[in-house]
Every structure is written in C-alpha cells, then in structure tokens.
C-alpha cells in the first residue's frame, strides 16, 4: 500500500500528530494538503525546517501507530 493511500485512510490522526509536533503549521495549511503525501512532506519541510527523511520517518511512525490501533479494534 502506498504512503498516499495510507495517509488518506488515516488523515485525521496524522493531522493531529503533525499539529502536536509542529504547532507552526496551521489547520488551513493542513486542509489544503489533505491526503496528499508529497504536499504534506513539503509543507512540513518548509514550515519546520526538517529534512525529507525526518518528516518521512515521523509520518511512517504515525502510520504504524494508526494501523496498530485499527488492528486492535478490528480483531
């Protein structure tokens, strides 16, 4: 499954995690990039000064946590 599909499926939890970590990113900015992985990564890079690798590692952790919670509820 691509990062794009995972992001769309877990957008709300990822958006909350992004806001908690990088408060300088506004809700309006998150709304504009909603569900678009590359745009989200670019936004965080610009606003927070993080490298692409750092952002992708954070998002990967978010996806894993979201998936784990889903697995616990689904089974």
Buried (B, 14 or more C-beta within 10 A) or exposed (E): EEBEEBBBBBBEBBBEBBBEBBEEBEEEBBEEBBBBBEEBBBBBBEBBEBEEEBBBEBBEEBBEBBBEEEEEEEE
